[in-house]
Amino acid sequence: MVLSLHNLKGSGRKRSRRVGRGNASGRGTYAGRGQKGQRARSGGKKGLQQRALRQLFQRLPKLGGFKSLKPKAAVVTLADLQKHFAAGAIVNQRILVNKGLIKSGKPVKIVATGTLGRPLRIQKCRVSAVAREKIVAAGGTIE
């Protein structure tokens, strides 16, 4: 291939803009800094940006609270147990997952919403105080 003007390639580097080198350069007089003020002075821009950032942080609301690392227990009601289990059935985390009442890997807590009219065997589940009374009253056991 013969070198000629139409097939020459550039160096790929863009020349840096020479600021403040006279009006003919297009960036003379104020050198792109506008007129007067802290930002027009040398060394004035950096501190102003930091101050603005600090003011921005001060304006934002502070979020309090505490986020526990322990997973929250999956809640199962007595009404759910009444609907999905027969009398004398065993209720534990694995069986509740298989029935689709909870997602796997979460601890289980049984709460006293609804009524229970049949005896059930509850294993390895946390139970609220009122739910415990209702389960025992229905003839069930908590292990």
Phi, psi and omega in degrees: 000133182271134177285130173211174187298327185282344179244019174280143177252148179285174182284342180085357178257134178269135181289138180288148182282127180268102185270141175074034180243042176099159183293332181293337181284344182090350178230046180262200179051275182263356176055040176076011183259000184075199183248136172049187175083172185296324183286341179278340183278161177285135178077006185269341189287319188298310182298324181294319179296318180295322180295319179296321180294320179295318178296323178298315179295324181291332180283334183290142178290146180270134183262118178264197175103185184213132178247115184286148177276342179286140177289144177288145181287142174283131185267130175236131182266162176296329177297321177296317180296320179298321184283324190257351184236144177273170181297136178080005182287154177269134179241117173216180186300315183297318181292322178295324177293316180298325180278352178082017180279333178223167173270153184290155175084355180260145173292158186244139172230130179262126181246164191269030177281123182093188181237160179232123184246013180220152180285134177228153175257111182265126181235134173052043176230144172282144184226134177289162185297316181291321178296321178301315179298317182292322180293315180295321179296330179277356179097008181274174179231153177238121183255000000 
